[in-house]
């Protein structure tokens, strides 16, 4: 096709006007006269080149500011970016990783090894070879590792009870696939092949740990890990633990700031996680349903329990948590704006209360320029000069994380017996629910003890027959103890039921 505009005034017969594809005529003088009469016509053929899909893709990729919306599979439905040369693919994947880093206030320099691994992960997982017909169904290229890492993370969660997370390169691959490429989800297939993935990204919203995963990628050794929250932690700390022959990492960190991928991923899996948690259930008969609603909650009630704890901090502890920050603030040799994030993580009302006056003044001047909200708080406690501060706060503790050993089953039953004469039927639900929550750690303790015994027996060098005999004897002892405790609990529950009937 040729680009061009031709202006010609000529006298032609109407019947002799050339008929060519893409050629149209505009009469400037008057409507066409009857045949065989001469008219003056402006012939203006307008033919423009329409770039091919590949040319439009190249224009998108070669623009100075990459338009990420143009990377969606919906923009070029049948085109595979994998047909582009490898250098261009590498550059596009690099810009995607840059954008994901940027959303959590990071750049390549903050975690260069993780950045390189993420780009390699996108290339190896064939991110750009997807089209509008591609769906994630658990068997896509690059998805096997995601499936295995998700399963490992959920296994650690069920074992330890802390927030699960997968390595940063894998999380970046999921984000790039779902939101920069806009690939669809085959949820029915994923529920069968990758239920741990749906639970990890839906129920546990693991993408909220994106920044933590990036910054600690090297320390976690590219493995699934766990996260625990400590709001007073300025810099995340990684420790390694293990059970049996398995080792894993736990990252202790403050609650990270939110980012755009967190809400998007969680909402994407919202209805899937509900199906995963609830599953199809047969409706209860009306009589049994009303009975269930009027009695205590079930044993799998894992809603958090509020506890009031007493905390304290000393001046030495506050300065230790700050580290080199105390020497860098208001120091002309350091970029003060770059200290903003670290300062915001370090500061808290308890820390402010125990700061020495000289440092408190420096921090106030810094916050007046960079963190005005904190400057208001510092002024409230500016004239306080104390070495230690103690306060109380209410926290939520998951039932699975409560310690075993502080209460015996006997003490729990004795406590129930003391409240029996005072209990009212309307309070029965709360009392039984609380008792079940406090009994649950006993069951978890015995489960863990049994697993540890299995690991010990495997490495003891004894014969299989001896192992079975030892395990059977220990299980028999545990079973007898549990039966006795269960019988005692049943008797107490029966007595409670009789008391309830008396009240009624």
Phi, psi and omega in degrees: 000151186241135174273132177173157177230127184242125176250118181223129170258121182209161177257118182226154171283145181302322182288342186260009178297131183295137179254103180231144179300136178081002183257127178227162189235142175235123180270122183268336187268302185198167175303155181301138180278171177303161181304154176073011175250144184276136177225159176261124185231137172270115179265117183231080177290125180244107181235123182239147177283128172261114184298148177290167181298320180296321179294321177294322177297316180297321177299320178296316185285331184269359178292152184298315177254107184295126177275107185291336177294334178285352178273350181296145178295341179283338180290318178229088196298321186257004186261133176260120178296346177295345177283347178283155182298156187296325180297317178293319176301317180298318181293320179295315178298323178296318180291327176296315179296320176303316181295318179294319175300317184298326182293341176246027175060042178231159174230172183304322183296334181291329180209071187298322180294318179295320179300313180296318179297323181293317178298315178298324180295319179294320179292313182293327178279004176056049181302319187274359181266018178264155177229184180295341179271357181277136173229147177278113183234015178092354183232014179287158175302134180085355185270341181299317180294321177300316182297316180292318181293322179295318179297318179295317180298316180292328176294318177296319180300314182291336180278317188253327178091013178255170186295129181273153179204150176255165181302153184301315180302323179290320179294320178296322178298317179297315180297315180297320182292317186279323191244333174271330174262338177069032181290142180282170181243130171267087190295323180298318179291321180294325179296331179274319187265331186221056180296330180293325177297314180297320180291321182294313184273342180263293184295314187265354175047054188295342181293346177293342179265019183303311181297317179298317181296321180293311185292335183246024183298318182291319183290331180273359172059038176055042177231161174297146184214179180241157181232135173236147187265132169219103186296344180267000181279121180278310180245130180303142178240141182244131173232155183246129179233176181198161171220131185065231180262006183258136174241150180209168183250146173236124180258122176262124186206163172283163179299123183284157175292156181283166178211169189293331182287334183298307181294323182294315181294316183297318179289330179297326184255011187302307183287332178294317183292329178294317178296322183293320182284317186274308182070167179290135179228145176284137178294141179279150171300151185301320181294315180291324180297316180294327178292319179298319184292335184268351182256186185290164181288167184282169183291338183268026175283102184254025178294146185298153177250131179278133177226144177263122181240153178256127180239159177210156178215141178255166179298320180297321179294319180297318180290325179295320179293329180289326181064226182287353183299327182293333179270346183263335183292134182061023178258119185296345180278356181237145177290110186291326180294327181291343180275358188301313182295315180296321179295318180296325178287326183284319187290141171202164181300316177300321179296316180300321184295331185256005179291143173294154188300318181298313179291324180298323178294316179298318180294322179297316179297320179296313183293331177299329180270323191242331182226072186300329179297321179287331179297326177296316180294322180295320179297328179296327184242025188296321186268004175283135179226093183225152179270342182211145178228134180237139180209168178242146176213154180262128180237161176255128182243127176291139181305325182292342184264356181289144187285147175264144174113341179286331181228136174267163177298325179298318180292325178295318179292323178296321178296320178298322182294325181289334182266353182304312182294340185260347189285145177252146182307327181291340180263000185300318183301311182295321182294313181293321178299315178297320179295318179297320179298322183281338177278331185306318179302332178297316178297319179295324179298315181292324177298315180294319179299320180295318179295318179297322178297320179298316179297319181295316181295324180297326182260009184277343181083001179283163180288164180297321180296318179294320178299314180298318180296313180297316180295320180295319179296316181294319179295324178296317179297316180295320181297318179296317179296319180292321179298318179297316180294321180293322178296318178297319179294322179296321178295316179295321179294322177296317178297322178296321178296321178295319177298322180296318178297324178296317178298320182295000000 
